[in-house]
């Protein structure tokens, strides 16, 4: 056999194999040597995907690449090769994919935390602004029935517009007659709770009203035990002592104590507790939940409140609207303290704050556990009290401050204990079902 081709192509083939080994390419023979040494051998380098298997050693000796009777590289003589650079790329891609996969839950948690924080901030801010604006509105427009109806009606119209524009998903099938009837009891209690709260703002300070409202859990336990057959443990009853004691001492030490304000705030507590009790199964009965449930309650309560408002204060409405702008100017009432927007604009904007703070409260409730929501609601009362004291400069005695703290902390402890009781009952029911 002629030796010329072996001497001619041996070093070239060896060099190509070495280059292929370093670059991740595998040499594959595509043609056998011709019988004559004059016919060239054709060798093609074919790229292969990097392998995750351990690399094999490639011998570069010239004789190792030449099969008898052929000029070129054979599958049996050259093993698959993965270069160091290819392994580095694979490792980098795997690490990148793992990092992306690990970052997804963290990103989701961060988004949820941001949403909850925005809801709670909006809830506190809007509620505090509404409380201050409501008190100032009642100073120039002292008609809580008409004012309450306007505030509820503005929210109801706002919800109708949002549903029409599909910004909020409307209830499936619209409001049916059965749905309307199911909403009546809860909407009635919502209506009375808001009217009585507005009346309490009229007769007393914002801080005093919030301290009395902290007694709502005690009212709820009493009503649910007496009329709804609920059973509570001694731990729950024990938590009512600081609530009742704090509200009682805070009320008696109020410098500008008003029995009318106290009774109106307690009426709001009673009807708020009844609203919560009757709305327990409302979601299942109507199919409404979250913002849509509140929107339905606002619509029905607004319809019910209109004739009552006209009956109680309708005869004074013309005079009240005519006198309000002059009273605002005399008292120096400005929107956000800087803008002379006029009485009607002030009234509508205050009504929107009322609706939006309730809306953000529902949104926060949807993202939080019941215990977390109760904690947030407790802190909210502190924020409103501090904001009202800062704006209106109404004095609070040291004993009044302590009693307010005791009542609010008692409400927090009540929330913790009630949630623990619910979790305990749920575990017991699950264990009984498993047995």
N, C-alpha and C positions, 0 to 999 in steps of 0.2 A: 504494500500500500504506500503511495507517495507520502513523504514526510512534510512536503512544503506547506499544505494547508494547516497541518497541526501546529507547525511553527509559526505560521502567519496569524491564525485566529486565536490561538491559545491565550496570549497575553490580553488581547482585546476582550475576549469572553470573560476572563478573570476580572478585568477592570469593570466590565458591565455588571457582573455579579456583586462586586464590592459596592458599586454605586447603588444597585438595587437594594442591597442589605441596609445601607445607610438611609435610603429615602423611602423605605416601605414598599418597594416594588418587587415583584417576583418575575423572574425570567422564565418564559415558557417556550419550548421548541415548537415551531410551527411547520418546519420542513426538515426532512432528513437530508443528509449530504448526498449529492448526486454521485453517481458511480465515478464520474471524472472529477478530479480535484479542481478543474477549471470552473466548475459550476459553483457559484457562491451559496453559502447557507444563509437562510433568512431567519433572523431571531427577532422576536418582538417582546418588548417589556410591557407587561399588562399590570395595571394598578390593581391592587386588592385593598379591601377595607381593612383597617387595623384590627387585629385580633386581640381579644382579652386573654388568650391563652399565653402561657409562659413561652418566651422566644426560644428557638432552638439554635444551636451553634452551626454556623456555616463555614465550611472549610474552603479556603481560597487556593489550595494547591491546584495547579493546572490540570493534572491527571484526574482529579476528582470530578471535573465537569464534563469529561468526554466519555461518552458511552462508546463501546466498540462499534465501529461501522457508522458512526454519526458525528457530525460536527455541530455542536450546540449544547444547550442545557436541557436536562431531562428532569421530570417530576421526582424521580427516585434519587437523583443526585443533589437536588436543591430543596431544602425544607422551607416552609413558610416562615417569614421573618417579620417581626414587629419592631420597628426602630424605637429608640429611646424618645425621640420627639413625638412619635405617634402615641406612645403610652402616656406622655405628659398631656397631650391634647385630650385623650380619653378621660384621664383623671380630672382635668380641669372642667370638662363638660359635665361629668358626674357630680363634681362638687357644686357647680353652678346650678344644676337641676335640683340638688338636695337643698341648697340655700333658698331657691325660689319656693320649693314645696314647704319648707319650714317657715318661710316668711308669710305665707298665705294666712294661717290662723292668726298670727300676730297682727297682720294688717286688718283682718276682720274685727279682731278685738279692739284695735285702736279706733276703727271707724265707729263701732258701737259705743265705745266710751265717749267719743267726741259727740255723738248724737245725744246720748243721755245727758252729758254735761250741758249741751245747748238747750235741751228741753228744760232742765232744772233751772238754769240761769234765766231762761225766758219766763218760766213759771214764777220765780221769785220777783224778777224785775217787773213783769206785767202786773202781778198781784199788788205789789207795793205801790206802783204808780196809780193803779186803779183805786186803791184804798184812799190815797191822798186826793186824787181828783174827785172821787165820790163825795168825800167830806167837804171839799170846796164847792162842789156843785150844789149840795144840799144847803150850804150857807146862803146861796142866792136863789135857790129853787127848792124850797122846803116841802116838797110833795113826793114822799117816797113811793106811793103807789104808781103815779104817772112815770116817775123816773125809772122805777123798776121795769115797768112795761117797755119803755123806750130801750133800755139796755138789753132786755131779752129779745125784743123785736129786731133790733139792729143785728144781733147775732144770728137770728133765724133767717133774715134776708141775706146775710153774708153766706150762710150755708147753702141756701137755694142757688145763689150765684155761682158758688164753687162747684156745686153739683151740675149746674147747667153747662158750665165751661169745662167740665170733666177734670178739673184740677183735683177735686176729691171724687173718688169713685162713689156714685150714688147707690142707694139701696137697690138691690135687685128686685125688679117688678114695681118699684115706686112704693109710696105709702098706701097701704091697703086699709080698708075699714077696720079689719081685725087688729092690724098693727096700731092704728090710731087709738082704738079702745084699750089695748093693752098698755099704752103709754100714759093713759089718763091718771092713774093713781100716783105714779112716780112724778109726773109732770106737775100735779097739784102740790105735792110736798116740795118740789123744787121751787115753785112759784112762791109759796108761803115763806120758805126759808130765805129767799132773796129779798122779798118785801120787808120781812122783819129785820133782816140784817141792815138794809138801807135805813130803816127807821131807827135802829140802834145807833148808826152813824150820825143820824140827825140829832139825837138826844144826848149823846155822850162822845167821849174821845175815841179815836181809833185804837189806841193802846188798851183802853179799858175793854172795848168790845172784843179785842183779840184774846185778852186774858179770860174773859167769860166763855168765849168760843172754845178755849182749851178744855172746858168741861164736857165737851160733846161725847167722849167715850163713856163717861159715867152715865150720861143720859141714855146712851145706846144700850148699855148693859141692863139698866133698869127696865127699859121698854121691851127689849127682847126677852127678858126673863118673865115679865108680867103678862105680855100679850102674844108672844110668839113661841113660848114653850122652850126657849133656849136654856141650857144648863151651863153654868160656868164654875170653874174650880175656885177654891179658896184663894189661890194665888192671884187670880184675876180680880176678885173682890178686894183683895188687899191693896192692889195697885190703885184702886179708886180713892183711897184715903188721901194721898198727897194731891190728887187732882181736885177733889172736893174741898180739901182744906186750903189749897192755894187759891182757888177761885173765891172762896168765902172771905179769906183774909184780904185778898187783893181788892175785892169789891168794897169791903167796909173801910179800907184805908184809902180809897180813891178820893182825892181832894175834891174833884167835881163830880161826886157820885150822883147818878141819876137812876131812880127806880125804873123809869120808863125805858132807859137804855138797857138796864139789866134784864128786864122782862122781855124786851124785844130780842136781845141776844139769846136768852134761854129758849124763846120760841123758835129761833133759828136753829138752835141745837136740837130741839125735839124733832122738828120737821126734817132736818138733815139726817138724823138717825133713822127716821121712818122712810126717807127717800132711799137710804142705803139698804134698808131691810126689804123694801118692796122691789128694788131693782136687781136683787140677787138672781132671780130667774128671768129677768126681762130680756136678757140677751138670747136665751134659748127660745123664748116665746115669740120674739119679733125678728130674730136673725140680725139685729143691729148690734154693732159693737164699736168701741172706741169713739172716734170723732162723729161717726154717723149716729151713734146712740145719743150722744149729747145734742147733736143737731135736731134729732127727732124730739127730744125732751124740750128743747128751746122752742120749737115750732108749736107744739101742743100747749105748753105753758103760756106762750105768748097769746095764743087764741083765747085761752081761759081767762087770762089776766086783763085783757082789754076791757070787757064790759064791767068788771069789778072796779078797775081804775077809774073809768068814767063815772060809775055810780058813786064812788067815794070822793073823788077830787075833780071830776069833770067840770063842775060849775066854776071852778077857780082857775081853770087852765088858761083862759084868755088873759086874765090879769097877770098870772104867773109868768107867762112867756113874754109879756110886754115889760114887766118890771125887771126881769132877770139881767138884761144887758146893762142897765144903769147900775144895778147892784154890783155886778162884776167890776165895772169901772171904779165904783166907790171903794170897793175892797181891794182893788189892785190885783185882781185875779188874772194871771197870764198863763197861757199854755206853756208848760215846762218852765215857767218862770221868766220867759223871754219874749213870748209872742202874744200879741193881742188879737186872737183869732176870732173873737166874737162868741156869743153864748151858744149858738146852734152848732158851730164847729167843735167847740169845747165839749158839748153834750155828746155829739156823735163819736168823737175820738175817745172819750171816756167809756162809751158803750162798747167800742171795739176792743179796748183794753180788757173790759170785763169778759167778753167772749173769748179773746185770745188767751187770757190766763187760764180759763177753764179748759180750752183746747190743749194747751201745752201740758196741763196737769194730766189730761187723759193720755197724751202721747208719752209722758214720762211714766205713767202707770203701766203702759203697754211694754216698756223696756225694763222696768224694775220689778224686783220681787215685792210682795206686799209689805214685808218688813222694811225694806229700803225706802219704799214709798212713804211709809208712816214716819220714818226718820226724816225724810225730806220735808214732809208736811209739818213736822215739829219745828225744824229749823226755819221754815218759812214764816211761822208766827213770830219768831224772834226777829227776823229781818224786817217784817212789817212794823213791829213795835218800835224798833230802833229808828226806822225811816220816819215814822210818824212823829216820834219825839224830836227828831232832828228838824223836821219841817215846821211843826206846829208849836214846838217848845212847851208842850204841856207838861207840868211838873209831875213827877212820880216820887212818892215818899220812899225812904230806904226800905221800910217794911213792905211797901207795895212792890218794890223791885224784887225782894226776896220771895214774896208769895208768887209773883209771876214766874220766877225761875222754877219754884217748886211745882207749880201747876203744869208747866210745860214739860219738865223732866218726868213728872208723873205720867203724862200722856205718852212720852217715849217708852217708859218702862211698861206701861200697859200694852203698847204695840208689840214689844219684845215678847212678853209673856203670852199674849194671845196667839202670836205666830208659833211659838213653841208648843202650845196646846194643840194647834191645828196639825203641826208636823207629827206630834206624838199620836194623835188620833188616826192620822193617815197611815202611819207605820203599823199601828195595832190592827187597823182594818185590812191592810195588806197581809199581815201575818195570819189573821183569821181566815182570809180567803185562800192563802196557800195551804193551810191545814185542811 
